[in-house]
Amino acid sequence: MGEVVSYWKSLWGENAQYNKRAEWIRREESRKMGNMDCGPIQIKEITAFLSKAHNWKSPGSDQTQNY
């Protein structure tokens, strides 16, 4: 358990310096991505999705197991 804690602490527990002017950051910022529709999720949307889900099947391309 201590090894796991020290591993993740070394990645996320310390401040890091990075190049804020890196080419890949500018390239991603310049991409024109549309805004996502983040409206509230309706119960009927959840019901419709779950009605298509198969119980006790192995994960598909999304690697999500259905129960």
Buried (B, 14 or more C-beta within 10 A) or exposed (E): EEEEEEEEEEEEEEEEEEEEEEEEEEEEEEEEEEEEEEEEEEEEEEEEEEEEEEEEEEEEEEEEEEE
